[in-house]
């Protein structure tokens, strides 16, 4: 709750947590064929990677989710998250909208095989509150509790005062006539109010 205010005041720093998902991997892509790697990725966690074709000839690179990869493999139209049709070296970044398996496809349309070096990692950014702001939340809660307790005690005193003071007159519960405070019977209908 305090983070947006702390950001405006400059009491927030950001740290990045970089996690290797796939260490640099050497892949052999057969001639006129493809090779794919899959990895389960988390929703809203930034993914970065790179590829480099080691023999200096281009290759096509695609990224897609599991359902679209299945469609692509059998030749049906499919949605590709992004594509690099002619890549020698390529750095990419994307953030998955859903958690699940994602496929990284290396498609070789040439008549000779390709060797590819591929690397994949995730980057999570975390907001770190200054200790001043972090503990201010507890202090604000304590002040709120103290004010609430003081308000409850003050409210009880007012109620007690109202109960002690006696009204100067009362209305009959039977005929609604106004009577003086020291009378027990209604002056109009004569009924007792007790």
Secondary structure as UniProt FT lines:
FT   HELIX           3..9
FT   STRAND          12..29
FT   TURN            31..32
FT   STRAND          33..41
FT   TURN            43..44
FT   STRAND          46..53
FT   TURN            54..55
FT   STRAND          59..65
FT   HELIX           66..73
FT   TURN            74..75
FT   STRAND          82..87
FT   STRAND          89..95
FT   STRAND          100..108
FT   STRAND          114..129
FT   HELIX           131..164
FT   STRAND          169..171
FT   TURN            173..175
FT   STRAND          178..180
FT   TURN            181..182
FT   TURN            187..189
//
